[in-house]
Amino acid sequence: MAERRMMSKKIIDSDAFTEMPLSSQALYFHLLLRADDDGFLNNAKKIMRNVGANQNDYDMLLMKRFIIQFDEGVCVIKHWLIHNYIRSDRYKPTQYIEEKDMLSIKENGAYQLIKSDNDIPTSNHMDPIGIPNANQKHTTCDTNDNTLLTRETQVRLGKDRIGIDKDIIVSDDTICRTDVQRVVEAWNELGVNPISRMTSTSTRYKMISARIKEYGIDDVLKAIQKINSSTFLKGGGNRGWMIDFEWFARPNNFPKVLEGQYDDKNKSGSLEGWLNE
């Protein structure tokens, strides 16, 4: 079983988390550190005793849906797949197979209990953009990976900053796969040449990763929204040309979209001139 554990700030910086008592927050961290490679554990009460937490702290985590409780004392960290990526050569599947079979994975990477037979993923289940089911091993974010996942994983850990607890990693120079997923989802909401699947070996994946690293995720999402302000980019020009993802992600095109150069309010000049730039 892997010894290192990571934490996503998207979870621990949320209002739902920070509004809990500090004792509940501390218990969550201890449960997270001691869960197996799929986020399961069966000794929550022992951990509570060891860290001086009480049942109220645990019940708060249940109520806020940060953990999911099963029978026989087994629980799972709901956002485990958002927090953690386990290298395949260190991954050890959980022994709580029955409990794991009761879960599916939401689009944002969180576990959820299966409510009906219709929610049960098949053995080959794959979401449109390549999100694997709970029984698949998780792959890395490097260029050898073939599938885009909705998880808080890291492209590389070359500049890790390891604090006092050496099992908690915070990286200063990473591109999160979740950020790429957010970009793809925002793009598909436009209804303009939607993406059905993207692999990390593809040109467009590499280009959009470079734009995220160069401009930041907020500006990339802002640029996508700018497309809504351009009739030309959405196919309203004389030639009927419509923007696609690869064109958008190119280093010479992206800043023009971000700066609003194709907005309807900047229609001066030739549309063909825009396209040929």
Secondary structure as the mmCIF struct_conf table of DSSP 4:
data_model
#
loop_
_struct_conf.conf_type_id
_struct_conf.id
_struct_conf.beg_label_comp_id
_struct_conf.beg_label_asym_id
_struct_conf.beg_label_seq_id
_struct_conf.end_label_comp_id
_struct_conf.end_label_asym_id
_struct_conf.end_label_seq_id
STRN STRN1 ARG A 5 MET A 6
HELX_RH_AL_P HELX_RH_AL_P1 LYS A 9 ILE A 12
TURN_TY1_P TURN_TY1_P1 ASP A 13 ASP A 13
BEND BEND1 SER A 14 SER A 14
HELX_RH_AL_P HELX_RH_AL_P2 ASP A 15 THR A 18
TURN_TY1_P TURN_TY1_P2 GLU A 19 GLU A 19
BEND BEND2 MET A 20 MET A 20
HELX_RH_AL_P HELX_RH_AL_P3 LEU A 22 ARG A 34
BEND BEND3 ALA A 35 ALA A 35
TURN_TY1_P TURN_TY1_P3 ASP A 37 ASP A 38
BEND BEND4 GLY A 39 GLY A 39
STRN STRN2 PHE A 40 LEU A 41
BEND BEND5 ASN A 42 ASN A 42
HELX_RH_AL_P HELX_RH_AL_P4 ALA A 44 VAL A 51
TURN_TY1_P TURN_TY1_P4 GLY A 52 GLY A 52
HELX_RH_AL_P HELX_RH_AL_P5 GLN A 55 MET A 63
TURN_TY1_P TURN_TY1_P5 LYS A 64 ARG A 65
BEND BEND6 PHE A 66 PHE A 66
STRN STRN3 ILE A 67 GLN A 69
HELX_RH_3T_P HELX_RH_3T_P1 ASP A 71 GLY A 73
STRN STRN4 CYS A 75 ILE A 77
TURN_TY1_P TURN_TY1_P6 LYS A 78 HIS A 79
HELX_RH_AL_P HELX_RH_AL_P6 TRP A 80 HIS A 83
TURN_TY1_P TURN_TY1_P7 SER A 88 ARG A 90
BEND BEND7 GLN A 95 GLN A 95
HELX_RH_AL_P HELX_RH_AL_P7 ILE A 97 LYS A 100
TURN_TY1_P TURN_TY1_P8 ASP A 101 MET A 102
STRN STRN5 LEU A 103 ILE A 105
TURN_TY1_P TURN_TY1_P9 GLU A 107 ASN A 108
BEND BEND8 GLY A 109 GLY A 109
STRN STRN6 TYR A 111 LEU A 113
BEND BEND9 SER A 116 SER A 116
HELX_RH_3T_P HELX_RH_3T_P2 ASP A 117 ASP A 119
HELX_LH_PP_P HELX_LH_PP_P1 ILE A 120 THR A 122
TURN_TY1_P TURN_TY1_P10 SER A 123 ASN A 124
STRN STRN7 MET A 126 MET A 126
TURN_TY1_P TURN_TY1_P11 PRO A 128 ILE A 129
STRN STRN8 PRO A 132 PRO A 132
TURN_TY1_P TURN_TY1_P12 ALA A 134 ASN A 135
BEND BEND10 GLN A 136 GLN A 136
HELX_LH_PP_P HELX_LH_PP_P2 LYS A 137 THR A 139
BEND BEND11 CYS A 141 ASP A 142
TURN_TY1_P TURN_TY1_P13 THR A 143 ASN A 144
BEND BEND12 ARG A 151 ARG A 151
STRN STRN9 GLN A 154 GLN A 154
BEND BEND13 VAL A 155 VAL A 155
TURN_TY1_P TURN_TY1_P14 GLY A 158 LYS A 159
STRN STRN10 ASP A 160 ILE A 162
BEND BEND14 ILE A 164 ASP A 165
TURN_TY1_P TURN_TY1_P15 LYS A 166 ASP A 167
STRN STRN11 ILE A 168 SER A 171
BEND BEND15 ASP A 172 ASP A 173
STRN STRN12 CYS A 176 CYS A 176
HELX_RH_AL_P HELX_RH_AL_P8 ARG A 177 GLU A 189
TURN_TY1_P TURN_TY1_P16 LEU A 190 GLY A 191
BEND BEND16 VAL A 192 ASN A 193
BEND BEND17 SER A 196 SER A 196
TURN_TY1_P TURN_TY1_P17 SER A 200 THR A 201
BEND BEND18 SER A 202 SER A 202
HELX_RH_AL_P HELX_RH_AL_P9 THR A 203 TYR A 215
HELX_RH_AL_P HELX_RH_AL_P10 ILE A 217 ILE A 227
TURN_TY1_P TURN_TY1_P18 ASN A 228 SER A 229
TURN_TY1_P TURN_TY1_P19 THR A 231 THR A 231
HELX_RH_PI_P HELX_RH_PI_P1 PHE A 232 GLY A 236
BEND BEND19 GLY A 237 GLY A 237
TURN_TY1_P TURN_TY1_P20 ASN A 238 ARG A 239
HELX_RH_AL_P HELX_RH_AL_P11 PHE A 245 ALA A 249
BEND BEND20 ARG A 250 ARG A 250
TURN_TY1_P TURN_TY1_P21 PRO A 251 ASN A 253
HELX_RH_AL_P HELX_RH_AL_P12 PHE A 254 LEU A 258
TURN_TY1_P TURN_TY1_P22 GLU A 259 TYR A 262
BEND BEND21 ASP A 263 ASP A 263
HELX_RH_3T_P HELX_RH_3T_P3 ASP A 264 ASN A 266
BEND BEND22 GLY A 269 GLY A 269
HELX_RH_AL_P HELX_RH_AL_P13 LEU A 271 ASN A 276
#
